[in-house]
């Protein structure tokens, strides 16, 4: 019984393989090139999309050369010297600002602020005072048109 089942299954397998081979070859002969619409549809199908291929950068070319490294080191040393000089200047200015010699009243207030200045000008009106004050009286002018036209003109 087992032998017969094996023979039948082998026969079915051979028939299926033969059918598959003949159908593929006959199908391959009938294939026509795709039309432009089909090519467009295939290009729009996300299943057919491919990732773009980029070349990775050459990392050793991105690193600085020996002359560049020497320049960077020289600049770096100069930077630290500049920072220390700036810090010491700041400390010296702070010490001078808080020195007890600078706290005498004569140096805190300059002479111009101790003596009041006398002015003959009227004090200016504030914003709200000028906003709510009445209009100033208009000066009536009796100029005629000819007098106005004969006035001096800028050149």
C-alpha positions, 0 to 999 in steps of 0.5 A: 500500500505504501509503495503504491502511494509513493508511486502515485505521488511520484507520478503526480509530481512528475506531471506537475513539474512537466505541466509547470515547465511547459506552461512557463516556456509557452508563457515566455514566448507570448510576453510583450514589452510593457506599454508606457502606461504600464511602465508609469504604473510600475514606477508609481508602485511603492513596491518597486521603489529602490533606495538611492545609493550614495557613496559614503564619505572618505573620513580620513580626508575630513580629518585635518593634516599635520600643518592644520594640526600645528596651526590649531595647536598654536591658536589654542595656546594663544586662546588660553593666554588671551583668556587668562589675560582677560581674567586678570584685567577683569580682576584688577578692574574689580579691585580698583572699583571696590578700593576704599579710595574710590568711596569718598563723596567727592569722587562719587558725585561730580562737581557738575551735579553738586552745583545747580545750574540756572536756566531761563527756559520755561519747564517743558509741559508733560505729556498729559498736561500738553494733551489736556491743555487748551489750544494756544491763541492763534496770532492773526495775520493780515498778510495778503496773497501778494505779501505771502508770495513775495516772501523770501524763498530758499534757494 
